[in-house]
């Protein structure tokens, strides 16, 4: 699975990430975390419901799962101010919770990626498979480590 934080990004910003990944032949899950789906649209407020529905249909047609933002991970209300360390901490919490439940969902490998400025040229897991490294699962700790 490929997992990314897509909070605050429009469909225009996310489409290259998703489309390029699918064009590589990647058939696995794409999971995007968003706290507010309204950011998917760049339109006026009166067009928002139609735009959001169309954006979600587009993403779902490409096999994207929009992951629920857990209520216990509150996004601070900072207005337009960006506080990088808070965003990074939230990202780690979201990814950690996703990874903790991944096996129950049938997910055995996860690639964490940025979503706004990443384009895929080849299937990322095929590239990982070509490496001499192996991923070893530690069942007791439910963690992954490079051998």
N, C-alpha and C positions, 0 to 999 in steps of 0.2 A: 504494500500500500504506500502511496505517496500522501504525506500529510503536510498541511501548510496552514498558517494563520493568514486569513484573508480579510481581516477586520478593517473596515473603512475604505476598502477598495471597490471601485466600480467594475461592472462587467467588462468595460473597455480595457481596464487594467488587468483583469483576470483571464480573459479569453486567450491571449497568447500563451500563457502558462498551460492551460488545460488543453487547448487545441494542439500545441506542439507536442505535449506528452502523448496524446492519443495518436498523433501522426507517426510516432516512433514504433507503433505496434503494441505499446503497453496496454495490457488488458486488465490490469489489476485495479484496485480501488483508489479513487482520488477523494480525499477527505479534507474539506475546508472548514476551518473554524471562523465563525462570524458572530459578533454580538448583536449586530443590527443589519438585517438584510436590506434596509432602506438605502444603504450606501451603494448597492448594486446599480442604482439609477442616477443619471445626471440630469433628470428632467425636473420640471416644476412640480410642486406638491400635488396639484390636481391630477397629474398623470402618473403619480407614484404607484398606485395599486396595479394598474395594467402593466407598467414597466417592470415592477418586481415579479409579477407572475410570469412574464415573458422571459426574464432573466433566469429565474429558477427553472423554467421548462428547458431553456437552452442548456444550462449546466447539468440538469438531470438526464437530458438526452445524450450527453457525453459521459454519463456514468459517474457524475460527481455527487458525493454525499455531503450535504451541508450539515456539519456536526452541531449539536446543541451546545450552547455555551453554558456550562454548569453554573447554577445559581450561586454556588458557594465561592465562585471566582468572580468577584466584582470588578468591573472595569471602572477605574476612577473617573469622575467627571472633571476633566481638565480643560474643557472648552476646546480651543484650537491648539493649546499648548501640548507639545510632545514631550513626554518624560520617558526617555529610552529605557532606563533601568526598570521602570515599572512594567513597560510593555514586554521586556525580555523575561521578567519574572512570571508574568501571566502566561507567556508563550510556553515556558518550561512547565508550569502547572498543567496547562492544557495537554501538552504532549505527554507528560507523565501519566495523567489520568487515562489518556487514550491508549498508551502502551500497556498500562496495567490491565486493561480489559481486552486487549487485542486478540489474545489466544481464544477467548470465549467467542469472538466474532469470526474465528477462522483465519486470522491474520498472523502470519509468521515472520514477515520481514517488513520493516518500516523505513522509508526514506523521509527524513524531515527536510523541507525545502522552503525557501522564500517563495512567494507567489507573484509578486508584482514585477520583478525584474529578472525572472528566470525563464529561459527558453530551452527546450530539450532538443538535442540533435540526434540522440540515440536513446534506446530504452535504457534507463539508468540501472536496472537490475541485471541486464545482460552485461553491462560494463563491470558491475560489481562481481558477477560470476567469473569474469575473466581474471580477476585479481587472484593472487596466490593466497590471500588471507581467507580465513574461514571464520564464520561467526559462531560462537559457542554460546549456548543458552545455559544460564544458571537457574534451574527450576526453583531452587529454594528462595532465591532473592528476586526472582522474576525480572532479572536484569540481563542485558546483553553486553558482551565484551569481545574485543578483537583478540584472537589467539596470536 
